[in-house]
């Protein structure tokens, strides 16, 4: 199924196909097959919602030290943060994305890494951006990813998460590979359990997908 702009909200969501549980290998393979198409359609901050651009820019300006774009995809958010003066690097599971990001934005550092093994020293990051990158992680693995992010953050570090929210935790047929929507309170509890203090989430309706909202959640390392 082609990625359609009308199906792609500004926060990197996509259209639909049949849902099935996915592993890291599934996600890597699925995105590698469509990396060029994804980058052409979504690899620019100008294709994103202005509210998201403002939120991420303001968050990045408050971070002290290294900022990590965890699940950076084509690297557009990493590049934005770099342009705004942040010390930033992008990491992604998909080598094709890392190659494209490095070619498009050579002044920024990108590398391959998994969300549950970011390859950073303890307490080395001032901020981690997980912008619609947790959506493909099987729910049972999300606590492990959150603990890894906390390990990498310094004492005053923050996590900014973008995700899809619904009335219940459930998979849905994303255009590339299976994704999950979460009740806001359920994901907030997991973030808190991983050692964060969660601020009130920002929720935005999705006119193309009633009942599936866009959410931005800020959490501070406890």
GUKEMAR-36364 format. One line per 10 residues: their letters; for each residue x, y, z of C-alpha. Coordinates in Angstrom, 1 decimal. Layout:
REM GUKEMAR-36364
a = X/Y/Z ~ ...
This chain:
REM GUKEMAR-36364
xxxxxxxxxx = 0.0/0.0/0.0 ~ 1.5/3.4/-0.9 ~ 2.0/5.8/1.9 ~ -0.6/8.6/1.4 ~ -0.2/12.1/2.8 ~ -3.8/12.1/3.9 ~ -3.0/9.0/6.0 ~ 0.1/10.4/7.4 ~ -0.5/12.8/10.3 ~ 2.3/15.2/11.2
xxxxxxxxxx = 3.6/13.0/13.9 ~ 4.8/10.2/11.5 ~ 1.7/8.1/11.4 ~ 0.7/6.1/8.4 ~ -2.1/4.3/6.6 ~ -3.3/0.7/7.1 ~ -2.6/-2.9/6.3 ~ -3.1/-6.2/8.1 ~ -1.8/-6.3/11.7 ~ 0.4/-9.0/13.1
xxxxxxxxxx = 2.9/-9.1/16.0 ~ 6.3/-7.8/15.0 ~ 9.8/-8.3/16.2 ~ 12.8/-6.0/15.7 ~ 13.7/-8.1/12.6 ~ 10.2/-7.5/11.2 ~ 10.4/-3.8/11.8 ~ 13.9/-3.6/10.3 ~ 12.9/-5.5/7.2 ~ 9.6/-3.7/6.7
xxxxxxxxxx = 11.1/-0.2/7.0 ~ 14.2/-1.1/4.9 ~ 11.9/-2.1/2.1 ~ 10.2/1.3/2.1 ~ 12.9/3.6/3.4 ~ 13.2/5.6/0.2 ~ 9.5/6.0/-0.1 ~ 9.2/7.0/3.6 ~ 12.0/9.5/3.4 ~ 10.6/11.1/0.3
xxxxxxxxxx = 7.2/11.6/1.9 ~ 8.1/12.1/5.5 ~ 11.8/12.9/5.7 ~ 11.3/16.6/6.2 ~ 10.3/18.7/9.2 ~ 8.2/20.8/6.9 ~ 5.9/17.8/6.4 ~ 5.3/17.6/10.2 ~ 2.6/19.4/12.2 ~ 3.7/22.9/13.3
xxxxxxxxxx = 2.7/22.1/16.8 ~ 5.1/19.2/16.9 ~ 7.9/21.3/15.5 ~ 7.4/23.9/18.2 ~ 7.1/21.3/21.0 ~ 10.3/19.4/20.0 ~ 12.2/22.6/19.4 ~ 11.3/24.1/22.8 ~ 12.0/20.8/24.5 ~ 15.4/20.5/22.9
xxxxxxxxxx = 16.3/24.0/23.9 ~ 15.8/23.0/27.5 ~ 17.9/19.9/27.4 ~ 21.4/20.1/28.8 ~ 24.1/18.0/27.2 ~ 23.7/15.2/24.6 ~ 20.2/14.8/23.1 ~ 19.4/11.4/21.5 ~ 16.8/11.0/18.8 ~ 15.9/7.3/19.5
xxxxxxxxxx = 14.3/5.9/16.4 ~ 15.4/8.8/14.2 ~ 14.2/7.4/10.9 ~ 15.3/9.7/8.1 ~ 16.9/12.0/10.6 ~ 14.7/15.1/10.1 ~ 14.1/15.7/13.8 ~ 17.8/15.1/14.7 ~ 18.7/17.7/12.0 ~ 16.2/20.2/13.4
xxxxxxxxxx = 17.7/19.9/16.9 ~ 21.2/20.2/15.5 ~ 20.2/23.3/13.6 ~ 18.9/24.8/16.8 ~ 22.2/24.3/18.5 ~ 21.7/21.0/20.4 ~ 24.4/18.4/20.7 ~ 22.5/15.6/19.2 ~ 22.8/12.2/17.6 ~ 20.2/10.0/15.9
xxxxxxxxxx = 20.0/6.2/16.4 ~ 17.8/3.8/14.5 ~ 17.2/0.1/14.1 ~ 17.2/0.4/10.3 ~ 20.6/0.7/8.6 ~ 18.9/2.1/5.5 ~ 17.5/5.0/7.5 ~ 20.9/5.7/9.1 ~ 22.6/5.7/5.7 ~ 20.0/8.1/4.3
xxxxxxxxxx = 20.1/10.4/7.3 ~ 23.9/10.6/7.3 ~ 23.9/11.3/3.5 ~ 21.2/14.0/3.8 ~ 22.5/15.6/7.0 ~ 26.3/15.0/7.1 ~ 27.0/17.4/9.9 ~ 24.9/15.3/12.3 ~ 25.9/12.0/13.9 ~ 23.7/8.9/13.2
xxxxxxxxxx = 24.3/5.2/14.0 ~ 22.5/1.9/14.2 ~ 21.2/0.9/17.6 ~ 18.1/-0.8/19.2 ~ 15.8/1.0/21.6 ~ 16.6/-1.5/24.3 ~ 20.3/-1.1/23.8 ~ 21.2/2.5/22.9 ~ 24.9/2.0/23.3 ~ 25.4/5.0/25.6
xxxxxxxxxx = 27.2/5.2/28.9 ~ 25.1/5.5/32.1 ~ 23.8/9.0/32.7 ~ 25.3/10.5/29.5 ~ 22.3/12.0/27.8 ~ 20.4/15.2/28.7 ~ 17.4/14.2/26.7 ~ 15.9/11.4/24.7 ~ 13.4/11.9/22.0 ~ 11.2/8.8/21.3
xxxxxxxxxx = 8.9/10.4/18.7 ~ 6.6/7.7/17.5 ~ 9.4/5.1/17.8 ~ 7.8/3.1/20.7 ~ 4.7/2.4/18.6 ~ 6.2/-0.7/17.0 ~ 7.6/-2.1/20.3 ~ 5.6/-5.0/21.5 ~ 3.9/-3.9/24.8 ~ 5.7/-6.6/26.9
xxxxxxxxxx = 9.0/-5.1/25.8 ~ 8.2/-1.4/26.5 ~ 9.2/-1.4/30.1 ~ 12.7/-2.7/29.1 ~ 13.0/0.1/26.6 ~ 12.0/2.7/29.1 ~ 14.5/1.4/31.7 ~ 17.2/1.6/29.1 ~ 16.3/5.2/28.3 ~ 16.4/6.1/32.0
xxxxxxxxxx = 19.8/4.4/32.4 ~ 21.2/6.7/29.7 ~ 19.7/9.9/31.1 ~ 21.5/12.1/33.5 ~ 19.9/13.1/36.8 ~ 18.2/16.1/35.2 ~ 17.4/14.4/31.9 ~ 14.0/14.3/30.2 ~ 12.2/11.9/27.9 ~ 9.8/13.2/25.2
xxxxxxxxxx = 7.5/10.5/23.8 ~ 5.1/10.8/20.9 ~ 2.6/8.0/20.4 ~ -0.9/7.0/19.3 ~ -3.5/6.8/22.0 ~ -6.9/5.0/22.1 ~ -9.3/3.7/24.6 ~ -7.4/0.4/25.0 ~ -4.0/-1.1/24.3 ~ -4.3/-2.8/20.9
xxxxxxxxxx = -2.3/-3.4/17.7 ~ -3.4/-1.7/14.6 ~ -2.5/-2.2/10.9 ~ 0.1/0.5/10.3 ~ 1.1/1.1/6.6 ~ 4.6/-0.3/7.2 ~ 4.5/-2.8/10.1 ~ 2.2/-3.5/13.1 ~ 2.0/-0.6/15.6 ~ 0.2/-0.2/19.0
xxxxxxxxxx = -2.0/2.5/20.4 ~ -2.0/3.0/24.2 ~ -4.4/4.5/26.7 ~ -2.6/7.6/27.9 ~ -2.8/6.6/31.6 ~ -1.5/3.1/30.9 ~ 1.6/4.2/29.2 ~ 2.1/6.9/31.8 ~ 2.1/4.3/34.5 ~ 4.8/2.3/32.7
xxxxxxxxxx = 6.9/5.4/32.3 ~ 6.6/6.1/36.0 ~ 7.4/2.5/36.9 ~ 10.6/2.8/34.9 ~ 11.7/5.7/37.1 ~ 10.3/8.9/35.7 ~ 8.0/11.7/36.8 ~ 5.4/12.2/34.1 ~ 3.9/15.6/33.3 ~ 0.3/16.0/32.0
xxxxxxxxxx = 0.2/14.7/28.4 ~ -0.7/16.9/25.4 ~ -3.4/15.1/23.4 ~ -4.4/16.1/19.8 ~ -7.3/14.6/17.9 ~ -6.6/12.8/14.7 ~ -9.3/13.8/12.1 ~ -8.4/10.9/9.8 ~ -8.6/8.3/12.5 ~ -11.3/9.0/15.0
xxxxxxxxxx = -10.6/7.4/18.3 ~ -6.9/7.3/17.7 ~ -5.2/10.4/19.1 ~ -1.8/11.9/18.9 ~ -0.1/12.3/22.2 ~ 3.1/14.0/23.4 ~ 4.3/13.0/26.9 ~ 7.1/14.6/28.8 ~ 8.8/12.7/31.6 ~ 11.6/13.7/33.9
xx = 14.1/11.2/35.3 ~ 13.2/10.6/39.0
